[in-house]
Amino acid sequence: MLKPVTQEFHEDIINLWNMCLPDFKLTDRLLEQNTWQSPYVLHEGSAIKEQDGKIVGVVIAKMWHETHEIALNKEHGWIQMLLVHPDYRQQKIGTELYKFAEQALLKNGVKKIQIGGDLGHLLCGVPLAQQAGVAFAEMFGFKQVVESVDFTKSITEPLSLPEKDNVEFVLLEKDEQQQLLEFMAQSFPGRWTFEAHDYFAQGGTGRDYVVVKWEGKIVGFCRINDEYSAWKGPNYNWAEQFDELGGIGPLGVNEDYRKYGLGRAVIEAAEFYLQQRGKKTFFIDWTDLIAFYEKLGYTVWKNYGIFVKKVD
């Protein structure tokens, strides 16, 4: 019998996660922010499995509902986590948990399910080093659509802001919030715009956005994360495992300004501002631009398969 997921199982879920995925240390802070505080958890599709007096499995499903007057794809749902204790595998517990979540997602109109990559995700996909997880996804009809990676880079030498004619790379001021939101809606409608709205709704002041200004006009951005960020983005998920880590991304430049090298420059600006905050290691998550970031001195930390399943 499955039981509803509630916060009373907080410690059990953390312990189960860290046993199943020791390379990704789940913390109280991370589970609190990305699961318990998330309005996108589909509670009727989330459950724990108890056996022999202990928690041996958990599944947490998510789906979108309109927030900040932004409409994303309501037919897209996610499995944030699906874990089974190593001592209780090969007993169909994973199958029971997955089918429970899938039926709830279907009932709510979801037609495409993704493993990871949810709003407030822990992992962007299935770690490719977890062969059992890959095999499980494929067994239930999930297809890998792309391989993505997390990158890290450590720097000791002092950095400086990039210099380009007519361009400034500055931290967003609090009174420039509306300018950024208008830029995002025009240049990057969808999830990045939603995340910007959500950032300000969570109390963000602007200190976590590096903006590219062309003659005073915002034409690009890069989100950065540290321990003081109002809402800590996924490139800060595993910060406790690194020495003075700062997260970088997402980032983007308006298409009319992409021929000037501003994408690379805004990353350099993000690194500079994070170094000014005492950060020694930079982390970029969920990207398939491997060659681009390797040229900037980044090395792959983990590889993931982005697995998606279309359902009727």
LUMGUGU-704261 format. One line per field, with one value per residue: x, y, z of N, C-alpha, C in turn; chain; residue number from 1. Coordinates in pm, whole numbers, m for minus. Last residue first. Layout:
REM LUMGUGU-704261
n.c1 <- X ... $
n.c2 <- Y ... $
n.c3 <- Z ... $
ca.c1 <- X ... $
ca.c2 <- Y ... $
ca.c3 <- Z ... $
c.c1 <- X ... $
c.c2 <- Y ... $
c.c3 <- Z ... $
unit <- A ... $
pos <- NUM ... $
END
This chain:
REM LUMGUGU-704261
n.c1 <- m93 239 582 857 1206 1513 1821 2090 2386 2700 2893 3111 3334 3485 3564 3697 3569 3559 3357 3135 3122 3100 2841 2565 2367 2311 2278 2471 2778 2963 3282 3465 3500 3362 3356 3233 3397 3323 3079 3165 3316 3124 2966 3149 3172 2910 2911 3090 2950 2745 2859 2962 2803 2582 2348 2150 1909 1837 1956 2109 2122 2138 2044 2385 2599 2672 2962 3114 3329 3388 3103 2876 2694 2580 2397 2228 2291 2170 1899 1877 1725 1589 1761 2100 2305 2467 2406 2384 2285 2180 2233 2123 2070 1995 1874 2033 2266 2416 2327 2390 2327 2316 2298 2102 2100 2013 1742 1600 1344 1113 967 904 1146 1138 914 997 1204 1062 909 1121 1204 969 835 1037 1279 1225 992 1023 1272 1208 1023 1189 1372 1199 1111 1354 1498 1518 1736 1965 2171 2513 2647 2828 2774 2889 3027 3284 3371 3538 3461 3605 3847 3990 4284 4309 4156 3873 3714 3413 3179 2861 2641 2477 2268 2151 1810 1610 1544 1217 1029 914 997 1256 1386 1393 1551 1795 1863 1888 2101 2310 2406 2543 2355 2089 1816 1783 1837 1738 1554 1370 1176 996 1201 1411 1284 1144 832 555 276 20 m203 m455 m485 m457 m182 m93 m194 m55 212 215 163 376 590 525 533 800 937 853 922 1148 1394 1494 1558 1808 1804 1487 1403 1261 1211 1132 976 842 607 419 245 19 51 320 250 155 150 52 181 84 m103 74 241 333 515 564 769 798 990 1063 1083 1061 973 838 830 762 606 644 475 384 195 m35 m159 19 233 399 397 465 716 806 887 1075 1268 1308 1347 1558 1759 1786 1862 2007 2153 2428 2498 2625 2440 2156 2061 2120 2000 1725 1690 1735 1527 1306 1328 1300 1024 779 624 538 415 273 43 142 50 84 $
n.c2 <- 882 1020 1028 1090 1157 1233 1331 1200 1365 1380 1606 1784 1889 2211 2526 2703 2787 2562 2430 2570 2484 2205 2179 2258 2149 2182 2180 2436 2543 2689 2774 2844 3058 3362 3617 3805 3835 3605 3692 3886 3723 3549 3737 3818 3582 3572 3793 3711 3514 3684 3881 3883 3999 3883 3921 4109 4014 3827 3896 3636 3460 3204 3053 3087 2973 2972 2922 2776 2701 2387 2160 2058 2257 2288 2165 2370 2581 2550 2594 2890 2995 3294 3491 3420 3370 3177 3235 3261 3454 3485 3724 3890 4161 4417 4712 5016 5167 5073 4775 4581 4279 4195 3949 3895 3908 4152 4180 4094 3855 3755 3589 3748 3745 3474 3466 3619 3445 3217 3311 3353 3092 2970 3236 3448 3615 3874 3970 3892 4009 4285 4298 4231 4447 4661 4594 4625 4843 4896 4735 4672 4404 4457 4489 4570 4779 4901 5059 4822 4620 4424 4221 4268 4027 3816 3666 3304 3081 2885 2603 2484 2244 2152 1894 1816 1603 1455 1405 1223 895 793 559 308 168 100 343 376 155 215 445 332 160 336 621 777 953 1064 1196 1548 1751 1724 1898 2186 2389 2217 1938 1778 1437 1295 1395 1325 1449 1492 1550 1550 1424 1161 1152 1182 948 755 810 743 466 379 424 250 m1 m4 m3 m253 m497 m598 m504 m362 m332 m240 23 183 382 683 942 1289 1430 1380 1608 1713 1909 2040 2306 2496 2821 3143 3370 3491 3375 3056 2770 2472 2167 1906 1627 1362 1148 845 613 340 261 340 67 m165 m328 m47 206 442 751 965 1164 1239 1416 1629 1753 2052 2321 2487 2396 2353 2086 2108 2304 2380 2132 2019 2213 2212 1948 1802 1539 1504 1307 1069 890 798 627 761 1003 923 828 1062 1224 1072 1080 1353 1390 1293 1506 1616 1342 1147 884 540 221 m119 $
n.c3 <- m2383 m2374 m2437 m2234 m2210 m2062 m2106 m1929 m1820 m1650 m1448 m1512 m1761 m1727 m1882 m2049 m2270 m2422 m2288 m2377 m2648 m2637 m2512 m2467 m2324 m1971 m1670 m1499 m1389 m1134 m1008 m716 m553 m434 m323 m467 m680 m815 m914 m1094 m1276 m1378 m1513 m1709 m1852 m1946 m2110 m2314 m2450 m2544 m2701 m2958 m3148 m3252 m3110 m3114 m3189 m2993 m2663 m2486 m2171 m1922 m1603 m1475 m1221 m870 m674 m383 m186 m286 m278 m173 m141 m394 m554 m654 m808 m1043 m980 m762 m476 m418 m318 m238 m66 m172 m525 m878 m1166 m1502 m1742 m2044 m2279 m2319 m2187 m2273 m2260 m2475 m2368 m2094 m1952 m1606 m1370 m1097 m827 m739 m743 m526 m454 m340 m493 m707 m842 m929 m1087 m1307 m1392 m1459 m1678 m1856 m1890 m2001 m2196 m2401 m2443 m2539 m2409 m2146 m2086 m2099 m1891 m1676 m1680 m1623 m1369 m1216 m1155 m888 m814 m1085 m1185 m1240 m1578 m1832 m2116 m2430 m2609 m2652 m2374 m2142 m1855 m1531 m1416 m1158 m1023 m1013 m955 m1030 m1168 m1293 m1422 m1568 m1657 m1972 m2176 m2468 m2570 m2548 m2477 m2396 m2205 m2162 m1944 m2006 m1991 m1712 m1640 m1760 m1612 m1358 m1395 m1448 m1376 m1548 m1638 m1445 m1609 m1544 m1371 m1028 m903 m1021 m1048 m1275 m1389 m1459 m1429 m1700 m1834 m2034 m2194 m2125 m1858 m1741 m1502 m1562 m1608 m1343 m1231 m1378 m1301 m1026 m1043 m1196 m1013 m800 m928 m1018 m775 m680 m783 m675 m745 m426 m165 m117 m225 m234 m505 m633 m825 m860 m1046 m1340 m1492 m1787 m2007 m2070 m2031 m2096 m1951 m1919 m1658 m1432 m1220 m1339 m1415 m1346 m1431 m1202 m1062 m824 m656 m485 m296 m69 189 520 744 818 596 396 213 m30 m101 m378 m601 m723 m559 m565 m765 m712 m750 m545 m316 m63 m80 m310 m304 m29 107 m31 30 311 363 64 m115 m303 m537 m514 m406 m444 m246 m10 m52 m63 201 352 253 332 611 663 571 633 696 463 261 18 107 53 m84 0 $
ca.c1 <- m229 136 450 762 1069 1419 1690 1999 2247 2625 2804 3099 3210 3497 3479 3769 3578 3649 3493 3181 3125 3220 2963 2665 2427 2340 2178 2395 2677 2884 3161 3421 3619 3342 3438 3160 3391 3454 3081 3082 3377 3237 2909 3101 3292 2959 2827 3126 3074 2717 2806 3034 2906 2703 2426 2281 1963 1890 1857 2126 2077 2184 2058 2287 2586 2604 2863 3055 3286 3453 3214 2978 2762 2683 2497 2174 2338 2315 1951 1857 1851 1550 1626 1996 2214 2392 2493 2329 2387 2141 2285 2121 2112 1991 1902 1919 2167 2377 2380 2325 2407 2251 2392 2096 2131 2155 1814 1624 1467 1187 1030 795 1103 1251 914 883 1235 1160 843 1041 1297 1019 828 908 1280 1336 1012 900 1258 1310 981 1075 1417 1276 1016 1283 1500 1416 1603 1919 2042 2409 2621 2789 2802 2827 2882 3230 3324 3521 3492 3489 3802 3918 4183 4360 4230 3960 3773 3537 3241 3001 2674 2583 2305 2240 1937 1602 1640 1320 1093 885 863 1159 1364 1325 1413 1722 1845 1788 1971 2261 2310 2622 2390 2235 1865 1746 1777 1824 1673 1418 1239 1007 1077 1389 1367 1209 978 617 420 44 m64 m438 m483 m589 m276 m58 m238 m200 170 237 79 240 582 535 412 688 954 817 817 1023 1349 1474 1419 1777 1877 1599 1375 1370 1157 1217 1090 874 741 435 380 20 m20 249 340 102 232 m15 231 139 m70 m51 230 274 483 527 710 784 918 1048 1172 1034 1056 847 913 769 656 622 588 358 318 55 m231 14 101 392 376 322 678 756 782 963 1228 1278 1247 1428 1720 1758 1735 2012 2032 2387 2416 2699 2541 2230 2046 2164 2145 1792 1673 1821 1668 1332 1329 1428 1138 876 667 664 397 398 72 96 123 0 $
ca.c2 <- 912 929 1077 989 1205 1128 1395 1181 1323 1367 1491 1722 1819 2067 2442 2642 2884 2669 2379 2590 2625 2265 2127 2338 2060 2240 2148 2312 2563 2570 2813 2743 3001 3230 3514 3755 3946 3608 3584 3926 3835 3496 3660 3915 3636 3466 3799 3820 3478 3564 3918 3811 4083 3876 3799 4149 4123 3779 3921 3766 3478 3329 3059 3047 3060 2917 3015 2764 2837 2492 2230 1960 2210 2382 2080 2254 2589 2543 2457 2814 2940 3160 3476 3435 3479 3143 3208 3212 3396 3465 3598 3864 4026 4330 4572 4927 5181 5214 4836 4704 4342 4236 4031 3907 3778 4121 4210 4238 3891 3859 3529 3712 3868 3526 3391 3663 3583 3210 3266 3467 3188 2930 3097 3414 3476 3797 3993 3856 3864 4227 4330 4146 4310 4659 4593 4497 4802 4971 4697 4751 4472 4389 4537 4444 4765 4794 5083 4954 4629 4560 4238 4277 4164 3839 3773 3435 3144 2997 2667 2554 2319 2193 1999 1804 1731 1441 1476 1319 1001 805 689 379 226 m8 284 474 168 96 453 436 103 249 533 681 842 1055 1073 1427 1788 1682 1853 2048 2363 2351 2002 1898 1551 1257 1406 1314 1426 1405 1549 1603 1571 1206 1134 1283 1077 760 827 881 552 370 496 394 44 m11 107 m131 m422 m639 m629 m359 m368 m373 m86 140 257 613 807 1182 1496 1299 1564 1679 1861 1897 2233 2382 2722 3013 3313 3517 3506 3137 2909 2546 2312 1954 1770 1411 1281 910 740 398 194 394 180 m55 m369 m193 163 300 677 865 1149 1152 1290 1545 1690 1911 2238 2476 2404 2487 2123 2015 2251 2477 2229 1951 2185 2335 2001 1871 1616 1506 1427 1177 951 890 588 622 1000 986 738 944 1265 1095 951 1287 1469 1197 1423 1665 1461 1212 1018 646 347 0 $
ca.c3 <- m2429 m2327 m2477 m2280 m2225 m2102 m2090 m2041 m1799 m1775 m1462 m1380 m1730 m1744 m1798 m1938 m2162 m2467 m2275 m2239 m2613 m2696 m2451 m2540 m2423 m2102 m1773 m1506 m1493 m1173 m1081 m812 m616 m493 m259 m349 m585 m749 m816 m980 m1203 m1302 m1403 m1610 m1786 m1858 m1991 m2224 m2378 m2466 m2571 m2854 m3087 m3334 m3086 m3060 m3269 m3120 m2768 m2548 m2308 m1979 m1748 m1572 m1338 m987 m727 m517 m223 m212 m342 m210 m20 m349 m488 m582 m669 m1046 m979 m884 m526 m460 m262 m340 m31 m52 m412 m752 m1080 m1363 m1688 m1900 m2241 m2437 m2155 m2294 m2155 m2469 m2490 m2138 m2057 m1730 m1444 m1243 m887 m722 m866 m536 m521 m268 m375 m615 m775 m851 m962 m1226 m1351 m1350 m1556 m1810 m1832 m1870 m2152 m2342 m2397 m2596 m2551 m2216 m2086 m2188 m2027 m1709 m1704 m1748 m1479 m1226 m1295 m961 m771 m971 m1197 m1164 m1442 m1769 m1973 m2351 m2595 m2683 m2512 m2194 m1998 m1619 m1440 m1282 m1019 m1054 m845 m1069 m1051 m1326 m1314 m1579 m1562 m1872 m2118 m2353 m2578 m2658 m2452 m2498 m2217 m2285 m1940 m1990 m2123 m1798 m1590 m1802 m1757 m1383 m1357 m1556 m1308 m1471 m1726 m1453 m1547 m1615 m1500 m1139 m833 m1029 m920 m1218 m1347 m1538 m1393 m1575 m1836 m1902 m2207 m2241 m1906 m1876 m1500 m1516 m1718 m1444 m1179 m1385 m1440 m1069 m960 m1252 m1140 m777 m858 m1113 m869 m606 m852 m612 m808 m570 m197 m63 m293 m151 m434 m565 m811 m807 m981 m1223 m1457 m1646 m1975 m2099 m1927 m2152 m2009 m1958 m1765 m1560 m1266 m1231 m1450 m1348 m1438 m1326 m1071 m957 m650 m614 m304 m202 95 387 700 912 711 407 343 m8 m44 m276 m523 m798 m586 m445 m783 m674 m868 m574 m456 m93 16 m300 m434 m134 153 m33 m108 238 415 193 m90 m162 m533 m581 m316 m530 m386 m25 m38 m177 87 371 240 189 542 690 524 582 808 516 345 58 53 140 m90 0 $
c.c1 <- m324 0 347 631 982 1276 1587 1868 2181 2484 2734 3014 3216 3367 3502 3688 3642 3667 3594 3321 3184 3234 3088 2805 2529 2395 2205 2314 2603 2779 3094 3291 3584 3466 3425 3232 3318 3460 3216 3079 3296 3302 3020 3042 3252 3081 2860 3040 3108 2837 2774 2984 2983 2820 2556 2376 2103 1949 1917 2020 2098 2137 2107 2145 2482 2588 2803 2958 3228 3408 3268 3103 2873 2761 2611 2278 2293 2377 2101 1929 1825 1671 1568 1859 2104 2291 2406 2439 2324 2260 2246 2197 2112 2034 1886 1958 2047 2259 2327 2399 2329 2352 2324 2205 2115 2196 1960 1691 1479 1318 1114 849 991 1210 1025 886 1122 1199 940 967 1225 1114 894 907 1148 1331 1114 916 1135 1293 1078 1024 1301 1323 1087 1191 1426 1414 1494 1774 2011 2282 2517 2772 2755 2871 2812 3078 3264 3482 3465 3533 3681 3882 4121 4250 4279 4027 3875 3587 3371 3049 2824 2577 2408 2279 2022 1731 1641 1415 1203 941 835 1016 1259 1291 1334 1576 1762 1760 1860 2126 2244 2532 2478 2276 2017 1796 1732 1755 1778 1539 1297 1057 1102 1262 1334 1309 1032 768 482 191 m50 m298 m448 m598 m414 m153 m209 m255 19 186 92 142 440 521 413 560 841 829 774 903 1225 1440 1390 1638 1841 1670 1502 1320 1272 1139 1186 995 739 573 389 155 m21 184 255 213 180 69 173 196 m30 m14 88 254 412 496 689 718 909 969 1158 1134 1018 935 936 864 652 687 545 488 290 187 m148 m58 85 249 378 292 527 706 724 855 1110 1212 1208 1318 1583 1702 1692 1873 2037 2267 2357 2625 2622 2337 2134 2163 2202 1944 1744 1812 1760 1475 1364 1438 1271 1004 771 711 532 364 206 124 60 88 $
c.c2 <- 911 974 974 1057 1091 1178 1300 1251 1292 1314 1498 1597 1758 2000 2294 2557 2826 2777 2483 2534 2646 2411 2195 2303 2136 2133 2220 2303 2433 2612 2687 2789 2898 3185 3375 3640 3907 3722 3580 3817 3869 3605 3601 3844 3739 3514 3684 3823 3585 3522 3798 3839 4013 3953 3791 4030 4163 3890 3890 3779 3621 3338 3196 3045 3002 3020 2957 2877 2842 2628 2339 2027 2110 2331 2163 2182 2467 2564 2446 2681 2849 3101 3339 3408 3501 3250 3184 3197 3359 3406 3592 3736 4013 4187 4486 4783 5090 5234 4979 4761 4464 4302 4067 4002 3779 3991 4174 4278 4042 3899 3630 3653 3841 3651 3440 3596 3639 3349 3267 3431 3313 3032 3079 3266 3441 3648 3896 3872 3822 4076 4275 4173 4221 4519 4591 4492 4672 4939 4767 4715 4549 4473 4449 4475 4626 4803 4987 4955 4767 4554 4381 4287 4161 3987 3794 3540 3283 3055 2771 2621 2382 2258 2025 1918 1709 1580 1439 1397 1095 918 685 519 320 45 173 413 262 102 336 452 204 188 442 584 738 931 1071 1306 1666 1718 1809 2024 2224 2336 2145 1972 1671 1367 1366 1318 1431 1381 1450 1607 1631 1358 1189 1274 1188 894 838 904 697 456 495 471 195 42 113 m9 m295 m561 m685 m499 m359 m421 m226 22 216 486 722 1052 1393 1365 1464 1621 1837 1833 2082 2300 2604 2928 3173 3472 3542 3264 2989 2693 2359 2104 1798 1560 1331 1045 784 527 249 333 221 60 m252 m226 11 261 531 809 1055 1128 1193 1413 1587 1863 2088 2380 2393 2501 2261 2067 2155 2414 2323 2047 2118 2308 2123 1913 1673 1599 1439 1310 1062 962 672 582 860 969 793 848 1145 1137 969 1153 1395 1265 1320 1586 1496 1335 1070 781 448 125 $
c.c3 <- m2309 m2378 m2438 m2318 m2277 m2098 m2149 m2010 m1933 m1745 m1597 m1388 m1591 m1698 m1829 m1845 m2037 m2361 m2321 m2217 m2474 m2654 m2506 m2489 m2509 m2194 m1906 m1634 m1510 m1275 m1135 m876 m723 m571 m317 m282 m457 m647 m743 m873 m1078 m1217 m1315 m1489 m1681 m1782 m1895 m2098 m2275 m2384 m2482 m2713 m2974 m3272 m3166 m3043 m3226 m3207 m2904 m2656 m2354 m2123 m1794 m1515 m1433 m1097 m854 m547 m364 m266 m251 m267 m50 m229 m431 m498 m587 m908 m993 m883 m646 m531 m296 m278 m135 m12 m289 m647 m947 m1287 m1541 m1868 m2090 m2405 m2281 m2262 m2163 m2374 m2497 m2259 m2105 m1823 m1575 m1291 m1039 m789 m859 m667 m541 m331 m298 m485 m675 m774 m870 m1089 m1265 m1301 m1438 m1682 m1783 m1810 m2017 m2302 m2329 m2561 m2611 m2367 m2166 m2199 m2129 m1850 m1746 m1781 m1613 m1348 m1318 m1111 m851 m939 m1069 m1171 m1373 m1621 m1928 m2205 m2499 m2669 m2533 m2341 m2042 m1764 m1532 m1296 m1157 m1053 m883 m944 m1097 m1199 m1365 m1450 m1575 m1772 m2008 m2305 m2456 m2675 m2572 m2461 m2322 m2296 m2056 m1993 m2117 m1933 m1678 m1759 m1807 m1530 m1382 m1523 m1412 m1394 m1657 m1534 m1557 m1538 m1579 m1270 m934 m939 m915 m1075 m1300 m1503 m1479 m1540 m1700 m1918 m2069 m2269 m2021 m1929 m1636 m1519 m1682 m1562 m1279 m1335 m1450 m1211 m1006 m1174 m1196 m908 m841 m1050 m970 m696 m777 m668 m739 m622 m347 m102 m245 m219 m359 m499 m759 m805 m923 m1159 m1342 m1620 m1825 m2069 m1951 m2041 m2056 m2020 m1793 m1679 m1403 m1291 m1328 m1359 m1411 m1315 m1202 m949 m792 m590 m449 m196 m47 290 559 872 807 522 350 123 m26 m220 m406 m729 m670 m471 m670 m692 m838 m689 m474 m236 m13 m207 m429 m256 40 11 m115 100 335 236 51 m142 m392 m575 m382 m450 m479 m173 m41 m167 m36 254 254 167 394 618 542 532 765 637 406 140 102 76 3 0 $
unit <- A A A A A A A A A A A A A A A A A A A A A A A A A A A A A A A A A A A A A A A A A A A A A A A A A A A A A A A A A A A A A A A A A A A A A A A A A A A A A A A A A A A A A A A A A A A A A A A A A A A A A A A A A A A A A A A A A A A A A A A A A A A A A A A A A A A A A A A A A A A A A A A A A A A A A A A A A A A A A A A A A A A A A A A A A A A A A A A A A A A A A A A A A A A A A A A A A A A A A A A A A A A A A A A A A A A A A A A A A A A A A A A A A A A A A A A A A A A A A A A A A A A A A A A A A A A A A A A A A A A A A A A A A A A A A A A A A A A A A A A A A A A A A A A A A A A A A A A A A A A A A A A A A A A A A A A A $
pos <- 312 311 310 309 308 307 306 305 304 303 302 301 300 299 298 297 296 295 294 293 292 291 290 289 288 287 286 285 284 283 282 281 280 279 278 277 276 275 274 273 272 271 270 269 268 267 266 265 264 263 262 261 260 259 258 257 256 255 254 253 252 251 250 249 248 247 246 245 244 243 242 241 240 239 238 237 236 235 234 233 232 231 230 229 228 227 226 225 224 223 222 221 220 219 218 217 216 215 214 213 212 211 210 209 208 207 206 205 204 203 202 201 200 199 198 197 196 195 194 193 192 191 190 189 188 187 186 185 184 183 182 181 180 179 178 177 176 175 174 173 172 171 170 169 168 167 166 165 164 163 162 161 160 159 158 157 156 155 154 153 152 151 150 149 148 147 146 145 144 143 142 141 140 139 138 137 136 135 134 133 132 131 130 129 128 127 126 125 124 123 122 121 120 119 118 117 116 115 114 113 112 111 110 109 108 107 106 105 104 103 102 101 100 99 98 97 96 95 94 93 92 91 90 89 88 87 86 85 84 83 82 81 80 79 78 77 76 75 74 73 72 71 70 69 68 67 66 65 64 63 62 61 60 59 58 57 56 55 54 53 52 51 50 49 48 47 46 45 44 43 42 41 40 39 38 37 36 35 34 33 32 31 30 29 28 27 26 25 24 23 22 21 20 19 18 17 16 15 14 13 12 11 10 9 8 7 6 5 4 3 2 1 $
END
